[in-house]
Amino acid sequence: AMSAYGDITAMATLLGGKDPDDAEAPGSSGAPFNPSALPVSKDDGVAIPAVRPGKKDTKAIWDVSELVDDFDDDSEEEGEDGVGLSIPTYEFLYKQAINTADAFLGMAHNKDPGTRSCEDMVLKISLPGTKSMRELDLEVETDRLRLRSATYKLNLYLPHKVDADEGKAEWDAKSETLKVSCPILDEEYRLGT
């Protein structure tokens, strides 16, 4: 039985290499081997199909025009062009329901400290100069949030899918902050089962 080193040395000899640690052994011409040294003919005999402009693919699931994402496009809104509006600062926070056993004995078998084990997502948006929640136009969907005011605009895709119908928004006048809380939808909902 040969040792591992002996096996490698025998393989290197068989392949024509002198030193197994030599990564760039020169080829037969003495120059190092690289992709440009490969012989390539211009025509390999494989026919390349021609592109037919204007012909629609009958097997296509969707059309290219359906792939346009205009979520962040303000130009189509009623008279608002979104120009000159500031994007407010914001941060995502997460809430996780744990009990004393989880806190003192370690997390339950189906929980971890990560965001996937959290029940609620909280978005805190700082809106300096805003006096009340009546100045804000807020729209929350399963995967996105849109906020508008006279001075601010915010279009966000949310990091987790949420139950927008069960969400709530709270205004803190002292810190001029909007807090939007929504339950995170569980994995079964996201997978459609």
C-alpha positions in Angstrom: 0.0 0.0 0.0 1.3 3.4 -1.0 1.1 6.5 1.2 -1.0 9.5 0.2 2.1 11.4 -0.7 3.3 8.5 -2.8 -0.1 8.4 -4.6 0.1 12.0 -5.4 3.7 11.8 -6.6 2.8 8.8 -8.8 -0.2 10.7 -10.3 2.0 13.7 -11.0 4.6 11.5 -12.8 1.8 9.9 -14.8 0.4 13.3 -15.8 3.9 14.5 -16.8 4.3 17.1 -14.0 7.6 17.2 -12.1 6.5 19.0 -8.9 3.0 18.5 -7.6 3.2 22.0 -5.9 4.1 23.7 -9.2 0.7 25.2 -10.2 1.7 26.7 -13.6 3.9 24.1 -15.3 5.0 25.3 -18.7 3.4 23.5 -21.7 5.2 21.9 -24.6 6.1 25.3 -26.1 7.6 26.5 -22.9 4.9 29.1 -22.3 2.5 28.8 -19.4 -0.8 27.2 -20.3 -3.8 29.5 -20.4 -7.2 29.6 -22.2 -5.8 31.6 -25.1 -3.5 28.7 -25.9 -6.5 26.4 -26.7 -7.0 25.8 -30.5 -10.4 27.3 -31.4 -12.0 27.1 -34.9 -14.4 29.8 -35.9 -17.2 27.4 -37.0 -17.8 24.3 -34.8 -20.7 23.1 -37.0 -23.4 24.0 -34.4 -26.2 26.1 -36.0 -27.1 29.3 -34.1 -30.8 30.2 -34.4 -31.6 33.6 -35.8 -33.5 36.0 -33.7 -36.8 36.9 -35.2 -37.9 40.4 -34.1 -41.6 40.9 -33.5 -42.6 37.3 -33.3 -44.2 36.3 -30.1 -43.2 33.1 -28.3 -46.4 31.0 -28.0 -44.9 29.0 -25.1 -43.9 32.1 -23.0 -45.5 32.3 -19.6 -45.4 36.1 -19.5 -44.6 39.0 -21.7 -41.6 41.2 -21.1 -43.9 44.2 -20.5 -45.4 42.4 -17.5 -42.0 42.3 -15.8 -41.9 46.1 -15.3 -41.9 47.0 -11.6 -43.2 50.5 -11.2 -43.5 50.4 -7.4 -40.8 53.1 -6.9 -42.0 55.2 -9.9 -43.7 58.4 -8.7 -44.5 59.8 -12.2 -47.9 58.1 -12.5 -49.3 59.4 -9.2 -52.1 62.0 -9.3 -50.2 65.2 -10.0 -47.3 64.3 -7.8 -43.9 63.8 -9.4 -42.1 63.0 -6.1 -39.3 65.5 -7.0 -37.9 67.4 -4.0 -39.3 65.0 -1.4 -36.8 63.6 1.2 -36.4 60.0 2.0 -36.7 59.6 5.8 -34.4 57.6 8.0 -35.9 54.3 9.2 -35.0 51.1 10.9 -36.4 47.6 11.2 -36.9 46.0 14.6 -38.3 42.5 15.4 -40.4 41.1 18.2 -40.3 37.6 19.4 -42.6 35.9 21.9 -40.5 34.1 24.5 -41.4 32.9 27.9 -39.3 32.6 31.1 -38.2 29.0 30.2 -36.9 30.2 26.8 -35.0 33.1 28.6 -33.4 31.0 31.4 -33.2 27.5 29.8 -32.4 28.4 26.3 -34.7 28.9 23.2 -37.4 26.4 22.4 -36.4 23.8 19.8 -38.2 25.6 17.0 -36.9 29.1 17.8 -33.6 30.9 17.4 -32.5 34.5 17.9 -32.8 35.2 14.1 -35.6 37.2 12.4 -37.1 34.1 10.9 -38.3 33.1 14.4 -39.9 36.5 15.2 -43.6 37.0 15.2 -43.7 40.8 14.5 -41.8 43.3 12.4 -41.7 46.9 13.5 -40.6 49.7 11.2 -39.6 53.0 12.9 -39.6 56.0 10.5 -38.2 59.3 11.7 -40.2 62.2 10.2 -38.8 65.5 11.6 -41.1 68.4 11.0 -44.2 66.3 10.8 -46.8 67.3 13.4 -49.4 64.6 13.2 -50.3 61.3 11.5 -53.0 63.1 9.5 -50.2 64.6 7.3 -49.1 61.1 6.2 -50.4 58.8 3.5 -49.5 55.3 4.5 -50.0 52.1 2.4 -48.9 48.7 3.7 -49.1 45.6 1.5 -47.9 42.0 2.2 -44.4 42.7 0.8 -44.1 46.5 0.6 -44.7 49.8 2.3 -45.4 53.2 0.7 -45.4 56.5 2.7 -46.1 60.0 1.4 -46.3 63.4 3.0 -45.7 67.0 1.9 -42.0 66.6 2.6 -41.2 62.9 2.7 -41.6 59.8 0.5 -40.6 56.2 1.2 -41.1 53.2 -1.0 -39.8 49.9 0.7 -39.9 46.3 -0.1 -40.2 44.6 3.3 -37.6 42.0 4.3 -40.4 39.6 5.4 -44.0 39.1 4.2 -46.4 40.6 6.7 -50.2 40.5 7.5 -51.0 44.1 6.5 -54.6 43.8 7.6 -53.5 43.0 11.2 -50.9 45.7 11.3 -51.0 49.0 13.2 -49.4 52.4 13.0 -48.6 54.6 16.0 -47.5 58.2 15.9 -45.1 59.5 18.6 -45.4 63.3 18.5 -42.6 63.9 20.9 -39.9 62.2 18.8 -41.8 62.8 15.4 -41.6 59.1 14.7 -44.0 56.7 13.0 -44.0 53.1 14.2 -45.6 50.5 11.9 -46.0 47.1 13.5 -47.2 44.0 11.5 -47.3 40.3 12.2 -44.8 38.4 10.1 -46.5 35.7 8.0 -45.3 32.2 8.8 -43.4 29.9 6.5 -46.5 27.9 5.5 -48.2 31.0 4.2 -45.1 32.0 2.2 -44.8 28.6 0.6 -48.5 28.6 -0.3 -49.3 25.4 1.6 
